[in-house]
């Protein structure tokens, strides 16, 4: 009997191998170097399920419920202790309710800027804050500001309701609030996806993905697992510390990837929401994550692919510690700036100008109407206070309008708009704009 040509034999052998292994290799694909089957924890490999809606030759991972077992922190214990201590210090309220309100608003807008910036939506703090006082904004600034305004609603809700707030419906509501004004979003804000998505693919090709979330039919059950874990009714509230639970909940939600887009923004937001729901000061980590993307993404990959949350625990703990340091640096720099201002201009105590000066570190973009509301003064008194600080070159008018004018403090914006980790620039300049500001 005549044998098939050797090339044909090789082809048949390859075909048999391909049929046998395609279900796994299609999932793993290539990402520069092919993501090997052995990179996945055996329990993750056991959760591979073929897609049924589209991409039916590929498989997604249906994540198991979050582990409620204790984990050894593998060298991150000291950093976790520092993070818990930092959370305690951050819970100390500012001197007045107005300062707390303004500081929270400022921090949330910085979070919105960083989180949106990681998704390609770039704006500036001055542009976003200008919208708060009625100034016309471009489309990206409006989008980022609306994201920040969503935080203004969502965080107090979590503080009031507590962990019971976490349900799949709540995740959808968060997504709706965050994505409702995104003109580039192709799906319905708050709607669970009905298509297959994948992560890390170059050129939008699933063959190059680094993670394939579950198919649409599995999403709701997985989100129920995420929400139940975040509500904290199981033994993990005893077995696991707060930072570990933040890491596990965040990684599980990101592994499910329940929406067509915006999962990163929602997932990052779950960290401060979980902190707020458990009675801690919400800490917004997007600025730290933006500055340390490689550390964060490698840690997230370890939690999802190898079921090892400890690198993510270390990343979140470090992010909390470094964020608290940044806030301390900012507050110290702003206090020094206020002293420099007082050397520049002498103001009568309790005058509108003096009271405005106290608010500027927390409200570097304002209008006469804003000041009237914050100080409970007349338009005349607010206008006189602003004019006094304009004359002293502490405030600057940026619209050029005769009415509805907007004023900014470049000195403050230069400090609070600096890149994460950079030292504050403490100088009073008459004509040098803050980076990225008008």
Secondary structure, DSSP 4 states (H G I P E B T S, - for coil): -PPPPHHHHHHHHHHHHHHHHHHHHHHH-BSSSB--GGGS-HHHHTTEEE-SSS-TTSEEE-PPPPP-S----TT-HHHHHHHHHHHHHHTSPPSSHHHHHHHHHHHHHHHHHHHHHHTT----HHHHHHHHTT----HHHHHHHHHHHHHHHHHHHHHHH-GGG-SHHHHHHHHHHHHTT-TT--S-TTPPP-S---BS-GGG-GGG-SB-PPPGGGHHHHHHHHHHHHHT-STHHHHS-HHHHHHHHHHHHHHH--SSS-HHHHHHHHHHHHHHHTTS-----HHHHHHTHHHHHHHHHHHHHS---HHHHHHHHHHHHHHHHHHHHHHHHHHHHHHHHHHH----TTSHHHHHHHHHTT-SEE-HHHHHHHHT--HHHHHHHHHHHHHTTSSEE-S--SSS--EE-HHHHHHHTSPTTPPP-----SS-PPTT--
